[in-house]
Structures are given as structure tokens and as C-alpha cells.
Amino acid sequence: MKISQSLREFYCSGLEIIYLRNYNADIPTIPDYERIDIDQMDQGFYRVTARYGFMETPNVPQILSLCKLKGLDIDQHSASFFIGRETLIPSNKPDLNPLQEKIFLIMFRNASSPIQFFKVPPERVVELGVQFEI
């Protein structure tokens, strides 16, 4: 199930849902006043596009604060964050040779958590996952 489908399942009247997209630019930094764009969609949905330079790290609480300056007031302390999670599992019919598969799985498991990377408060996160065989 895609995150957008799951959000529709959790949707209830009076709730605002913000879909956040992050883009990395080809320049080192982006000034705060150019960092976000907000598009209001139907039925309480908003799309927030955040841009970061290649030397910057995304920061969701900062993005939500910048939204307030552009008229979208989000209470960060009551917000829930939905994050997609992929899990790789070994396949019975691997496409990679066994050594490549083991190295890839180790690297994937050691990758940083999106919760830490985006600086999202972990107690406010709902993870939606899918498993892929490699």
C-alpha cells in the first residue's frame, strides 16, 4: 500500500494532511525564504515542497516552522509523521551473486534511519513498510 493510500485510510474530517517532498539543489545552500512552496489540494490535503542545497541536511521541524510564515499553521507537537520503510530480504532465486547480495544487505541495514536523517520526533512517527526480495 502506498503512503498516499494509507493516508486516505487514516483520513478523518477536519484533519489536515501535509505531503512533504524534499528536493536537493545543485547549489550549496538555499535561503529560508526560497526553501518551501505550499500547494493547497482538495479536502484538507497540502503539498509542501522543500528545497535544500547539497551541503544542507533536511530538517522537518524547520520546514513546518517555515510553513507557518507562509500561512499554513501546523502544530508540531500534535502532528503525526508517516514515513515509508523498505525491508530487503534474501530471495530464493537471487539476481546477485551471494557475496554481492550479502554486501548489499549489510549496507542497506547500516543506512541511517529516515527518522534521524529528517530530524523527525521519533515518538510522533508511524512507519509504513514493504518488503522486497533481492
Secondary structure, DSSP 4 states (H G I P E B T S, - for coil): --HHHHHHHH--TT--EEEEEEEE-SSS---HHHHEEEEE-STTEEEEEEEE-TT----HHHHHHHHHHTT----TTT--EEEEEEEEE--SS-SS-HHHHHHHHHHHHHSPPHHHHTT--GGGEEEEEEEEE-
